Amino acid sequence: MRRPHLPAWLPLDPYVLALLGTVGLAALFPARGPAAGVAEGASTAAVALLFFLYGARLSTREALDGLRHWRLHLTVLACTFVLFPLLGLAARSLVPTLLTPPLYSGLLFLCLVPSTIQSSIAFTSIARGNVPAAICAGSFSSLAGILLTPLLATGLLGGDAGGFSADALVKIVLQLLLPFLLGQALRPWVGGFLVRNKKVFGYVDRGSILLVVYAAFSAGMAAGIWHQVGLPRLGALMAVESVLLAVMLLVTWYGSARLGFGRADRVAIQFAGSKKSLAAGLPMASVLFGAQASLAVLPLMLFHQMQLMVCAVLARRRAQDPEEPASGADRVAEVSLPSGQRTGQAR
């Protein structure tokens, strides 16, 4: 008897399943009393470790090489940190009809998170887009998000994310910015070690995020905030996020055409400009929202899986587009990177 297989167009991310399992574990066995303090301390240390590793691994060479294609990178940054937040602010009209205030705060936070790197590159490669541009655009977005996401969140979310209080700013500096800068400073000495042990530290990354999720949802269970969410609200949230993703996919594709970009660049802009990073957003939410982080990250977790499923289908369809000669900007971006990274051409 043949074993059933999931359709190729339905990429259920195993890590998302692990995240959902962690949420279930926190719901059944939340950390309480002294254990809650231990979980919170471990979560704080995990966030600092994550941003130290981000800083130590982020190569500045790719970013500097990609400056030649500055129009594309500015377009992606504008989509990530201008257009997305504007759409998030527009969704405020859906409160309280469709979304509760906590769910809306999570939706708005989702709109402030930087773009992904790995999945943007993967889908751009499948769709025969400008892979070097996707690498640089994702790196720029992640780097900008270290500063812009916490500042935008404290400004736009107000009291829901701590506001512009001295305590919030100290948390941002100590838990996010300082570890990241320390990682960048130590990169010449530890960068090679991290690259050689990339797989091991990948598990450290993901394990740290699972710890952050467990601590956040344990605190949420203790505060009883799950009584605020029912299936109708979750359904409404998914519908709103579906519209948000569809709008961003359309705007990045047709808007980049109006700006004069060629097909390969439009593919990179679409996949880098419509995505949001779960790995970057989860630890930031734990710092900014505290005990409310469980509801704040729920929209991001749903959007992450949604974007993987939709973009997997879209990338395969883009791969069937007719060939188009590379533009001068595409060729410049390609030759600026080592030959091993020139994967933007059709295979």
N, C-alpha and C positions, 0 to 999 in steps of 0.2 A: 504493500500500500504506500502510495506516495505521500510524503509529508507536505502539508499545506505551506505555501510560501506567501509572504506579503507581496503585493504588487510592487514592481520596481519604482513606480511613481509615488509610493507612499513610504518615504524614508523616516520611520520612527526612530529617532535618535536614542540609542541605548542610554546615553547620559541623561536625557530628559526622563527616561523611565527610572533611572537611579535617583534623580531629584524627586520624582513623585513618590518613590519608595521611602525616601528620607522624610518627606512631608507626612506620609502615613505613619512612619515610626514616631515622629514627634507628636502626632495626634493620639497614638495609643500609649506611648511612654514619654510624655514630656518631662523635661528636666525641671524639678521643683526644689524649693528650699536651697540648701547648700549646693546641690548639684546644678541649680540654675546659675549660681555665681561662677562655678567652675566652667560651665558651658559658655557663659558670656565672656569670661577671660580668655578661654581658648579661641573663641570666635574673633576677639579683638586681635590676638596674636596671629591668627590665620590671615586676617585681612592685611596686616602689616607685611607678613611673609609674601602674600600674593603680589603686592605692589612692589616689593623689593625684587621679586623674580621678574616682573614685567619690566622694570627698569634695567635689570642686569642683562636681559635677553634682547631688548629692543635695539636693533642695529641702526645707527645714525647714517650709515653709508647709503642704504637704500633710500632713506628720506632725502638726503642731499642730492643723490642721482636723479630722483624723481622731480626735483624742482624745475627741470626743463619743461615739464608738462603741467605747469602751475595752473592753467585754466581748468583742467580736469579736476585737480585736487580741490581748488576753490569751489567748484560746482558741487562736489561730493560733500565738502564741509558745510556748504550752504544748505544742502538738503538735510544733513544730519542735525545741525545745530540752529537752523533758522526755520526752514519749512516744517519739519517735524514738530518743533515746539509750537509754531503757529496753529497747526492743526490740533495739537493737544489743547491749546487754550480755547479754540473754537468748540471743542467737545464739552466745555463747561456747561453749555446750554442743555446737555443731556442729564444734568443733575437737577432734581432727584428722580426724574421720570424713568430713565433707563439705568443710570448708575448711582450708586451710593457715593457720598463724599470720599470715603476711604478708597473705593475702587477707582474713582476719578483721579485721586492723588497718585495711585499706582499707574494709571494710564498716562498721566502727564509726565511722571518720572520716566516711563518707558520712552517717551518722545525726546527725552534729554540725554539718553545713554548714547555712547559712541557706537560707530559701526563695527562689524565683525572684521576679522582678517582671514581666518582659515576658510570659512564657508564662502566668503566673497571671492577668494582666489579660486577655490574649487569650481564654483558655478561659472565663473568667468572663463576658466580653462575649458570646461565642457562645452560652453557656448561659442568657443573660438573667438573670445574677446581679447582685449589688451591686458594680459596677465601682469606684466611689470607695473602697469598703471594701477591695477587693483591692489598689488602688494603695497605700493607707496601710499595709495589713498587710504587703505586700511590702517597702515602705520601712522599716518598723519592724524587720522580720526582718533585712534587710541591715545596718541600723545596729547592731542588737544582736549580729549575727554577727561584727562587727569585733572585739569583745571576747570574746564567749562561746565562739565556735568554737575559737580558739587555746587559751583557758584550759581548756575541757572536754577538748580533745584532749591537752594536756599532762598533765592529771589522770587521765583514763581510759585513755589509751594508754600511759602511763608511759614506759619506755625506748624504745618504738617511735617515739615522737614527741619524744624529747629529755628527757622528764620536766620537773620544775620546776627545771631548772638555770638558773644565771645567764645562760649563753649562749643558751638557748632564749628566755628573757624579753627579752634584749637584741634578738634577731632579730625577735621579735614587735613590739617597740616601734619599732625602726628601720625595718623593712621594711613593716609594716602600719599601725600606729597613727599614727606620726608623719606619714607622707605623707598619710594620710586627714585628720588634723586640719589639716595645712597647706592641703590643698585646701579644707576648710570655711572656713578663715580668709581665703583668697584668693577665695572664691566671689563676693563683691560685684564684684570687678574682672574675673574671668575667666569667670564663669558664663555671661554673655550670649554671649561669644565661643564657648564650647563648645556652647551650644545652637544658635547659627547654623551651626556646622560639625559638627553632630551626626553626619552620615554619615561624614565624614572621620575623626573620633575614634572612631567605631564600628569602623572598620578598624584603627585603632591598638590598640583594646582587643583585638580578636580576633587581630591579628598578635602582640601581646605574649603572649597566652596560648599561641599556637602555639609561640613561642620557648621559653616555660617548659616546655611538653610535650616539645619536642625535647631540651632540656637534661636533663630528668628521665629520659627514656627512653634517652638516650645514656649517662648515668651507670649506668642499670640494665643496659644491654648490657655495659658495661665490668666491672661487678660480677658478671655471669653469673647474675643473679637469675631470668631467664626460664626457666632449667632447672627452676625450682620449680613452673611452671605447665604443666599439660597440658589437653587438651580435656575430659576428665572433670571436672576441677576447675572449668573455666570453665562447663561445663554445670550443675554443682552451684551455682556462684555465681549464675548467672542464675535458677535455680529458687528459691533463697533470696530473691533480690531481688524476684521475682514475688510471693512470699508477703508480703514486707514492704510492697510497694506496695498489694496488695489489702487488707491489714489496715488501712493508713492511710486508704485511700479509704473503707472501710466505717466506721471509727471516726469520721472527720471528718464523714461524712454523717449517720449515725444518732446519734452522740454529740451533735452540734450541735442535732439535733431534740429530744433529751432536755433540753438546756439552754434550750430555749424560743425558739430562733432561727427566723425565718421563712425561706421558701424562698430568697429572693435572698441572704440572709446565709449560709445553709447552702452555697450554691454557692460563694461567695467563700471560706468556711472550707475547703471540700473541696479546691479547687484551690490555695489558698495554703498550706494546712496539710499537704498530701501531697507537696509538691515539694521538690527540692533543687537548689541553684544550681551549675551546672558552672563558670560564670564566676568565682564567688567561691571555690569549693573548690579549683580547680587551683592558683592562686598561693599559697594558704594551705598546701597540701600541700607545695609546693616548699620553703617556709620550714621547715615542721615536720618533714618526713621526710628531706630531703636526698637522698642517693643511693638511698634506698628509695622515693622518691616515685612511681616508675613503676608499681610494684604497688599503691601506696596509692591512686592515682587511677583505677585500672582499674575497680573497682566503681562509682565515681561516674560514669564515662563510660558504662558500660552502663546504669545506672539512669536517667541523663538521657534516653537515647534511648527507653527503655522507658516512662518517664512521659509523653513526648510522644505516643507511639503510643496508649497506653491512654487518656490524657486527651482526645485528639482525638476518639476514638470516644464517650467519655462525655459530652463537651460537646455534641456534636450530638444525643445522646439527651436530655440535660437540656433542650435548646432546645425539645423537643416536649412538655414538661410543661405542664399546664394553668396558665393565668394565676392569679396570686395577688395580692391587694391588698398594696401596699407597707406594711410596718410603720412605726410612728412612727420607729424607729431608722433604717430605710432612708431615710426622707424627710429626716431631719436630716443623715445622711451625704451625701445627694445635694446639698442646698442649700448645704452647707458648701464645695463646690468650684465653680470657675468653670464656666460653662455648657458650655464646650467639652469638659469632662470628664464630663458627666452622661450617660454612655452605658449605664447599667445597665438602661434600659427596653428592651423588645422593639422591634426595628426592623421 
